[in-house]
Structures are given as structure tokens and as C-alpha cells.
């Protein structure tokens, strides 16, 4: 199993084990925080429209940071969505030329910290952002490319459009093994069937294989999401 595949198995297992959130977005948000070693995390979608929505936050600090970006109309999350790449902000007492109002307001509201925002772009198109923060004086323990991979994998899990993963129609041609695999993953991780399918999709994306091949591995017991 590749490092990325191992990271995804851990993501899936942590998401399944977290009973705090009933919804998949909340569980994936909390799991992302743990995997990346962050102090807090948030998932947002439709970041450049009036319908910008925060799907989940892990704590009040992250909720405040997202709310301040709504109020000021600027910040790393919004730019990560616009430019399809990650952005980092050190929130401290110094003026920030890129996001002056957000940086000042964040410093006043939550104090010093480092914030990171990563676009979720599993199918090539960005549809949301994962943002995390660590306390002042710390850096994100995981490399930036690993954090971006987690964001894309979470995006693949959250997308309900089968074509959104960019794997083509072939991935969805054979439904019977996929239904079987969904049942097995649901039993392994104690998830609803829809969430089990989301996990299969995200794993297929993370390993750059088809959904049918992922299902085959599960049915053949070559892949068990409990093996974190």
C-alpha cells in the first residue's frame, strides 16, 4: 500500500470512528484535523458566491475565522478557491498586505496562529476548501503536498456526482460488485451505505484506480478499511 493509500485508510477509519458528527462532512473534517496534526479545521463550499457555506468546523476558533472571511470578503480560504492552490497566513500583530482586514480582524478575535487553506479539486474543478490552523509558533506537521492530497480525497468523498472524480464511465460500469463492496465497507466501518460509497470513491481517487477495481479489492478481501 502506498503512503497516500495508507493516509486515506487512516482518514476513512478516523471518519468512521468519530461519533460526534452525524454527517459525513463533519466526520471528514474532524479526521482531516487529526491526520494533518492541526488544532482545528473547516470545510467550506461555493466560496466565491453568495451561497458560500461552511459545512463543518471543529471548534469556535475555526468558525470565527470562516465567519470573518464572510464579513471581510477576503482571506486564504477565498483565494484558495479562486486560484486553485493552497494559501498560508500567519495571524499576528503585523499588517498583512494581501488580506489586511481579515488579518487584522482575526488577530483581534482569536490571537496568533498559522492558517492553511487547501482547495478540494478531485475532478480538476475546485468545489470547496479545507482550512486548518495551528497555534502560534507551530507549523503544520504534514507536508503541503500531503495536506493537498487529503483535501482532494475529502473532496472526492463529498462529491455525489460519479463523474466528478475524473475516472470516466468505466469506473461505474459494473454495479453489482460495487453494491457488494459498499455493504462490506459499511459493515467494516459501521457507516450508512451512502457514506460507504463515498469512502470507496475517495479511495479510488487517492490510488488513481477505478471504482470497480476498488470494489473488487474489497470483495476479494485485499482491501480492508479497518487496517489503519
N, C-alpha and C positions, 0 to 999 in steps of 0.2 A: 504494500500500500504506500502511495506517495505521501510526502509530508502534507500536501494540500488535502489529499483524501483523508488522512488522519485528522487534520484540523476540522474537516467537515463532519466526520463521525463524532468528534467531540462536540461540535456545535449542535448536531442533531440530538445527541444524548442529553446535553445540558438543557436544551429546549424542552425535551420530553419530561425531564425530571423536575422542572420548575412548575410547581403547582400554584404559584402566586398569581399567575396571569391565566385567565381562561382563554384568551385569544392567542393565535399563533404569533402575531406581531409582537405582543408583549413578551412572550417566551423567547423569541429570537433576539429581541432587543437585550433582554437580561443575559442571555447566553453570550451574545457578542461582547458585552461588557466584561464578562468573566474571561473569555478566551483572549481578549486583547489586553487584559490587565488594567483596564480603565477604572476610574472611580464612578463614572456614570455614562449613560448612553441614551440616544434618542433616535427614532426613525420618523422621518417626515416624507411626504409625497406632494406632488404638484407644487413644487417650491417657487415657481415664478408666476403663479396665477393667484387670483383672489381666493381660490379654493385650497390654498396651501393648508395642509392638515398634518398635525403631529399625531402619528398613530400610537406612539408609545414613548414614555420616558421612564427611566429607572429611579429618578429622585427629583427633589424640588429644584436643585441647582440646575439640572439639565432642562427642566421645564421652564425655569426662568430664562435661561439662555435662548431657548427657542422662542419664547414669548417676546423677548427683546428684539429678536430679528424680525418678527412680525411688526413690531411697533416702529422700529427704525428703518425697515426696508433694506437692510444691509447686513452682511455678516458672512462667515465662512461657509455656512450651510447653503445659503442662497447662491454664492459664487461656485461652490462645488457642483451644484445642479446646472448652472448656466454654462460653465466651462468644461464640464465632464472630467474634472480632475480633482485631486484632493487639495485641501487648503488647511493651513495651521495658523492658529492665533495664540500668542502669549498675552493673556489678560493681565495687565499690571498697570501701574500708575502712569506709564509713558503714553503720550499720544500715538495713535495708530493712523497713518495716512490713508490706508485703504478703507478701513471701516471706522471712521472717527467717532460717530455717535454710538454705534454698537459697543465698541471697545470701552468707551468712557462709561456708558450705562452698565455694562457688565462688571466693570471694576467696582463701581459703586454698589451694585446689587449683590454680587457673590464673592468679590475679592479676587485674589490672584489665583490663576490656574492656566493650564495649557489646553486648548481646544483643537480637535481634529475633526474634519468633515470629509466623508468619502462618498462619491456618487454610487448609487446602485444602478449598474448598467449591464445586466446579464445578457441581454439580447442585442447589445450595441446601442440601444436608446436608453437614456437616463430617465428613470421614472421616480426616483426618490433619493434620499440621502441618509446615511447613518453618521451621526455625530457622536463623539465621545470626548470626555475630558479627564485629565489627571491633575492632581493638586500641584500647586506652585513648587518648583524645584524638581519635579519629576518629568520624565519623558515617557511616551508610550512604549511599553516594554517590547511589543512586537514590531517587526519592520513594517515600513509603509506598504510594501507590496503584499505582505500577509494581511494587513488590515483591509486593503482594497479587495483582496480575494474574498475575505469574509463578507464585505459589503455586497459584492456581486453574488455570492452564494445565497445570502439572505434575500436579495432581490429575486433570485430565481425561485426561491421557496414561496415568496409572497405573490409572485405573478400567477394568475389563474389562467392566462392565455397560453395554451400549449405551444404556440409558435414563438412565444416570447424568448425562449432560450436560444433561438437560432439554430436548433438542431434539425429542423426540417420535418416534413411529414413522415419520413421513415420512422422517426422515433415514436410515432403514435399509431403505427400501422397495426400492431398486434395488441389487442386489448386484454385478452384472457390472462396472459402471464402478468400483465400489469395489475389487473384486479387481484390476482393471487398474491403478488408481491405486496400490494397495499395492505391486504389482510395480515400478512406476516409482519410487516413493519408496524402496523397498528398494535399488534399483539406484543411485539418486542418492546415498543416504547410507550404502550398504553396511550395511544393517540386516537382521535377520531379519524375515520378513513380519509377525509379531505386533507387533513394535516399530514397523514402518512404519504399521500400522493405528492404533496408539496415537498416533503423530505426527499422522496425519490427523484423528483425533478431537479432539486438543488444538487443532489449528489451526482446526477448525470452531468449537470453543468460543470461541477467542480472537477470532474475527471475527464471532461471533454469526450463523453461517450453518449450513446443514445439512451433514451429512457427504456427501450426494450432490452438493451444489454444490462442496464442496472437491474431491471426486474428479473432477468434471467439469473444474475448473480445471487439475488436474494432468494429466489425459488430453489436454486441449486445449493443454497447454504454456503456460498463462497463469501457472501457479504452479510454481516450481522451488525446492526447498528448499536447493539449493546456492547460491542467490543471497542470501547473508547480507550 
